[in-house]
Amino acid sequence: MKKIKFIIAALFMVAAYAATAASKSDGSPYEGRLLRFPDIHGDKVVFSYAGDIYISSANGGVARKLTSDRGYEMFPRFSPDGKYIAFTGQFDGNSEVYVISSDGGVPRRVTYSATLSRDDVGDRMGPNNVVIDWTPDGKKILYRTRAYTFNDFTGQLMTVPFEGGLSERVPLKNGGFASYSPDGGKLAYNYIFREFRTWKRYKGGMADDIRVFDFKTGESVKITENSSQDIIPMWTRDGKKIFYISDRNDHMNLYVYDIDNKETKQLTNYTEYDIKFPAIGDSAIVFENGGYIYKYDIASGKCDKINIMMGNDTRWSRPEWKSLGSRVRSVSISPNGERLLGVARGDIFSIPAKSGVTYNLTNSSESNDRSADWAPDGSAFAYISDKDGEFNIWLRETKSAKERRLTDIKGYIFGFEWSPDSKKILWSEKRNTLNIIDVASGKSSVIEESAMGPVNEYNW
C-alpha cells in the first residue's frame, strides 16, 4: 500500500507540472479578467484584482498596482476631486475603511471596529465596512457596516471623516448601496444588502427597490417597486437622473430614472452575464460584466469594454510542481483490480495498482470533472463534469476513449450508482428527484421525487 501511495504521489506530481507548464507565457503584460468593484474619475479607473487595488487609464492600457497586502482590498472609490481613493482593506486583520493617494503611497486607516468572525469577501452577508461613496464635499466617507446586525441582510450606513475620527450613523434604520444627490440633501439607497447571496433571479419580498431619503424632512420615497432586484443607485452630477441596475428582464442591466418626469428607461441589453457593481463618474459609468470592466458614456449611450493589461509578476499563476497524492477526492477500483480512477484538482487520473504509468484522462483545466466510477463490466466509466457549462453525467468507453453525455440538465447532480449489469445508472439531483438512465439509449426518467429534500441514499 505504501508503494502504491508513493507512485500515485510521484506520478500525479509529474502530471500536474505538465499541465501547468503548457500555459507558460513570455512574461509580458496580459489582459486582466475577474476585475472587480470598479470606479471612474475623469480619465482614470480604479478596481480590485486578485485582492489588490489597481489604477489604470479609462481608455485601457497597463494598470498600476496601488496595494500589495496579503489581505483583501476591495470597493475602491475616488474622492470627488479624484486625489484620494477610499477602500475596504484588511491590512490589520479586520475589514476596515482605508484611504490612499491616487498617486500611490501608504494607506491610512480611518475606521476601528470590533472583530467579526465572519468578516470575509465570500461571506453570504457580505464583508464588513464596505466603502459605498464619499459625501459630495469630500469631507466624509460613506460605508456600510455589519456591526449592529451581524447576521442580517440589512446593515447600517455610516459616515466617517476623511481625516479619521468617530463614525456617525446615517439616520436610516437599514441601508445598503447608496448615492448622494449633488447638494448632499438627499440619498438614493437600497434598504437591503444581498449582493453576496446566491439568489440569482430571485423575485419576492426580499428583492430590493431604490428609495430616496430626504435629510431635511426625514421622508423616504420609493422610485422603483417590483418583484425583481433594483439595486446600486447612482445619482448624476447634475442631479436630474438616477442610474441603477435591475434584473426585471431576466439579466442585470443598466436603467435610468428621470427625476422630473419619473420615467424609467433600460439602457443596456446584456443576455449572457449580469452587470455587477457599477459606479458613476462625471460623464461615464463603469461596471463589471463577465469579469471585464466596461464604460458607459452617459451623453452618447455608447458602451465599450476597457482593455486593461496586467503587468505585475502574478507569482501565484506561474507553473509549479504540485503533489496530488494528498488531494485525491474519490477513488474507483477497476473490476479486474489492476487500475484505479482517481479524481484530483478537477481532473480524472488512471492510476496503476502496482506499477506503470499514471494517465490524466480528462486534462481539462477549463472544467471540473468529478465522481468518476467504473462500470461493473469494465467497458466504460461515468463521471460528472461541467465541461458544457452545466453539471451532467458523461460516459467514456474504456477501449475507444469515445465520450458521450448521458444527461442534459441545468442544475446540480449529487451522485450516481451503476446497476450490477452495467446497463443502467441511478442518479440524483438538486430538484429532489431520483432518476434512472438506460446507458445504451441515453433515455432518462424520474422514478422518485421527494417533497422534503435531495434523495441522497439509494443503491441496487
Secondary structure as the mmCIF struct_conf table of DSSP 4:
data_model
#
loop_
_struct_conf.conf_type_id
_struct_conf.id
_struct_conf.beg_label_comp_id
_struct_conf.beg_label_asym_id
_struct_conf.beg_label_seq_id
_struct_conf.end_label_comp_id
_struct_conf.end_label_asym_id
_struct_conf.end_label_seq_id
HELX_RH_AL_P HELX_RH_AL_P1 LYS A 2 ALA A 21
TURN_TY1_P TURN_TY1_P1 ALA A 22 SER A 23
BEND BEND1 GLY A 27 GLY A 27
STRN STRN1 TYR A 30 GLU A 31
BEND BEND2 LEU A 34 LEU A 34
STRN STRN2 ARG A 36 HIS A 41
TURN_TY1_P TURN_TY1_P2 GLY A 42 ASP A 43
STRN STRN3 LYS A 44 TYR A 49
TURN_TY1_P TURN_TY1_P3 ALA A 50 GLY A 51
STRN STRN4 ASP A 52 SER A 57
TURN_TY1_P TURN_TY1_P4 ALA A 58 ASN A 59
STRN STRN5 GLY A 61 VAL A 62
STRN STRN6 ARG A 64 LYS A 65
BEND BEND3 ARG A 70 GLY A 71
STRN STRN7 MET A 74 PHE A 78
TURN_TY1_P TURN_TY1_P5 PRO A 80 ASP A 81
BEND BEND4 GLY A 82 LYS A 83
STRN STRN8 TYR A 84 GLY A 89
TURN_TY1_P TURN_TY1_P6 PHE A 91 ASP A 92
BEND BEND5 GLY A 93 ASN A 94
STRN STRN9 GLU A 96 SER A 101
TURN_TY1_P TURN_TY1_P7 SER A 102 ASP A 103
STRN STRN10 ARG A 108 ARG A 109
TURN_TY1_P TURN_TY1_P8 SER A 117 ARG A 118
BEND BEND6 ASP A 120 ASP A 120
TURN_TY1_P TURN_TY1_P9 VAL A 121 GLY A 122
BEND BEND7 ASP A 123 ASP A 123
TURN_TY1_P TURN_TY1_P10 ARG A 124 MET A 125
BEND BEND8 ASN A 128 ASN A 129
STRN STRN11 VAL A 130 TRP A 134
TURN_TY1_P TURN_TY1_P11 PRO A 136 ASP A 137
BEND BEND9 GLY A 138 LYS A 139
STRN STRN12 LYS A 140 THR A 145
BEND BEND10 ALA A 147 TYR A 148
TURN_TY1_P TURN_TY1_P12 PHE A 150 ASN A 151
BEND BEND11 ASP A 152 PHE A 153
STRN STRN13 GLN A 156 PRO A 161
TURN_TY1_P TURN_TY1_P13 PHE A 162 GLU A 163
STRN STRN14 GLU A 168 ARG A 169
BEND BEND12 PRO A 171 PRO A 171
BEND BEND13 LYS A 173 LYS A 173
BEND BEND14 PHE A 177 PHE A 177
STRN STRN15 ALA A 178 TYR A 180
TURN_TY1_P TURN_TY1_P14 PRO A 182 ASP A 183
BEND BEND15 GLY A 184 GLY A 185
STRN STRN16 LYS A 186 ASN A 190
BEND BEND16 TYR A 191 TYR A 191
TURN_TY1_P TURN_TY1_P15 GLU A 195 PHE A 196
BEND BEND17 ARG A 197 ARG A 197
TURN_TY1_P TURN_TY1_P16 LYS A 200 ARG A 201
BEND BEND18 GLY A 204 GLY A 204
TURN_TY1_P TURN_TY1_P17 GLY A 205 MET A 206
STRN STRN17 ILE A 210 ASP A 214
TURN_TY1_P TURN_TY1_P18 PHE A 215 THR A 217
STRN STRN18 SER A 220 LYS A 222
BEND BEND19 ILE A 223 ILE A 223
BEND BEND20 ASN A 226 SER A 228
STRN STRN19 ASP A 230 TRP A 235
TURN_TY1_P TURN_TY1_P19 ARG A 237 ASP A 238
BEND BEND21 GLY A 239 LYS A 240
STRN STRN20 LYS A 241 SER A 246
TURN_TY1_P TURN_TY1_P20 ARG A 248 ASN A 249
BEND BEND22 ASP A 250 HIS A 251
STRN STRN21 ASN A 253 ASP A 258
TURN_TY1_P TURN_TY1_P21 ILE A 259 ASN A 261
STRN STRN22 THR A 264 GLN A 266
BEND BEND23 THR A 271 TYR A 273
STRN STRN23 ILE A 275 ILE A 280
BEND BEND24 ASP A 282 SER A 283
STRN STRN24 ALA A 284 ASN A 289
TURN_TY1_P TURN_TY1_P22 GLY A 290 GLY A 291
STRN STRN25 TYR A 292 ASP A 297
TURN_TY1_P TURN_TY1_P23 ILE A 298 SER A 300
STRN STRN26 CYS A 303 ILE A 306
STRN STRN27 ILE A 308 MET A 310
BEND BEND25 ASN A 312 ASN A 312
HELX_RH_3T_P HELX_RH_3T_P1 ARG A 315 SER A 317
BEND BEND26 ARG A 318 ARG A 318
TURN_TY1_P TURN_TY1_P24 GLY A 325 SER A 326
STRN STRN28 SER A 330 ILE A 333
TURN_TY1_P TURN_TY1_P25 PRO A 335 ASN A 336
BEND BEND27 GLY A 337 GLU A 338
STRN STRN29 ARG A 339 ALA A 344
TURN_TY1_P TURN_TY1_P26 ARG A 345 GLY A 346
STRN STRN30 ASP A 347 PRO A 352
BEND BEND28 ALA A 353 GLY A 356
STRN STRN31 TYR A 359 ASN A 360
BEND BEND29 LEU A 361 THR A 362
TURN_TY1_P TURN_TY1_P27 SER A 365 GLU A 366
BEND BEND30 SER A 367 SER A 367
STRN STRN32 ASP A 369 TRP A 374
TURN_TY1_P TURN_TY1_P28 PRO A 376 ASP A 377
BEND BEND31 GLY A 378 SER A 379
STRN STRN33 ALA A 380 SER A 385
TURN_TY1_P TURN_TY1_P29 LYS A 387 ASP A 388
BEND BEND32 GLY A 389 GLU A 390
STRN STRN34 ASN A 392 GLU A 397
TURN_TY1_P TURN_TY1_P30 THR A 398 SER A 400
STRN STRN35 GLU A 403 ARG A 405
BEND BEND33 LYS A 410 GLY A 411
STRN STRN36 ILE A 413 TRP A 418
TURN_TY1_P TURN_TY1_P31 PRO A 420 ASP A 421
BEND BEND34 SER A 422 LYS A 423
STRN STRN37 LYS A 424 GLU A 429
TURN_TY1_P TURN_TY1_P32 LYS A 430 ASN A 432
STRN STRN38 THR A 433 ASP A 438
TURN_TY1_P TURN_TY1_P33 VAL A 439 SER A 441
STRN STRN39 SER A 444 GLU A 449
BEND BEND35 ALA A 451 GLY A 453
#
